[in-house]
């Protein structure tokens, strides 16, 4: 199991389009992936659960990955949050 805390840099938060991109990326992996904000937890492969977390710009989220491809999954999701989504025109 790998746990990483990241700060959201996307100005519009993890809503609508950025959330859809995050979910589609998470679905590529076999590992169980969850996202938590404060005490709330969501399945990273379920857009409705992810949206209910209300992740906004500057929020810190914890990404927890457990499974056979956890290293690849966490690396790609961190790259997505830190490098791709901040530059997305959402």
Helices and strands as residue ranges (DSSP letters): E 2-7, H 16-26, E 32-37, E 40-43, H 47-52, E 60-66, H 70-79, I 80-84, G 85-87
